[in-house]
Amino acid sequence: MCARRSRRSISSPWPAPARPFKKGIDVEVRLLDATRRIGVPEASENPFAGGQAFFLSRLSRVDGTPVLLEEIYLHPMLFAGIEEIDLTGRSLSQVVETRFYMRPTGGRQTFRIDRLDDVRARLMGVSKDTPILTAHRYLSFAQADNAVFSILYCNTQRFVFSQQIGGLSHE
């Protein structure tokens, strides 16, 4: 028996809920951790490793099933004051654009297949042995490279996560 599979775009530089799922699918996004300043462990691919960053996490569900877990780290000086903003149900990209007057100038992503630790597996509703697509997203701004770093844990059992890549244009 095949589960319903829908396309989930991760082409936007911003993590969900900045953009909806396609095909009219209702997505429930829950803020798991309110934004707070943390120390980032040294041994990490995180550009803030060994330093400080603002951190928040969100879980997206479709029909009650977890499909996306996001862990988002923000530059501690560029986003000063973000911990005072209630991000529940809000687009992070809109908050950054309207409150901090910034838009990403570029970024990069890496993809891998991972197995989750106990806590993340429980949040995603899968066993620790379930392979999960993991994307590391680095967003740069005019003020700083890699000012936003996100880890996206994508459950591909029910949804196809896709990305459209555009060509470069010269004006």
Secondary structure by P-SEA (a helix, b strand, c coil): cccbbbbbbccccccccccccccbbbbbbbbcccbbbbbbbcccccccccbbbbbbbbbbbccccccbbbbbbccccccccccccccccccaaaaaaaaccccccccbbbbbbbbbcaaaaaaacccccbbbbbbbbbbbcccccccbbbbbbbbcccbbbbbbbbbbbcc
